[in-house]
């Protein structure tokens, strides 16, 4: 059963609100997927903080008009599932990982603000580390010099203690 005008307006408003905060939108064709597979995909998306929904393309075009994701309209053909997130890598990772195990999910394209990607661009984006991984790497890099400095400072008294212990041991044996 189709949506009435009020329902359509509500969907457009909801998608517009998601697009206002989004850093990435990924579009994939889900033709042939079973209900259980789509449910599993939605569960993975929910865990990653990705807004994942099957929507009418005309409603998404209307919601995306006037936003930085307006250029994605060329990819909006056929039965599509939309992954929208504030993390630019998360929707690409979720959909790409799912597409590796399910050949019926075909990634059509994606967009970041004012930049439209094809399917290969989405796969390249999915191979990037997530924001948390990048922050952890940065923190590890920043901590390395401090840790090495502390280790060096601890080495001086440690060497002194080992020298005194060696002198003590040599005097005891003599």
DABELQUI-V10532 format. One line per field, one symbol per residue. ss: DSSP state (H for helix, E for strand, - for the rest). phi: phi as a letter, one per 30 degrees, with the letter a starting at -180 (. if undefined). psi: psi as a letter, one per 40 degrees, with the letter a starting at -180 (. if undefined). Layout:
ss=???
phi=???
psi=???
This chain:
ss=----HHHHHHHHHHHHHHHHH--EEEEEE-----HHHHHHHHHHHHHH--EEEE--HHHHHHHH-----HHHHHH----EEEEEE----HHHHHHHHHHHH----EEEEEEE--EEE-HHHHHHHH----HHHHHHHHHHHHHHHHHHHHHHHHHHHHHHHHHHHHHHHHHHH-
phi=.dddddddddddddddddddcdcabccbdcejddeddddddddddddcicdbadbdddddeddddicdcdddedddbjdbcccbadcdceddddddddddcbdddcdclaaceibccddddddddddddddddddddddddddedddddddddddddddddddddddedddddd
psi=hiiiddddddddddddddddeieihhhiheheiidddddddddddddefhhhihihdddddddeheieedeeddeghahihhhhiehdddddddddddddeheehhhdaiiihfhhiaddddddddeiiiddddddddddddddddddddddddddddddddddddddddddd.
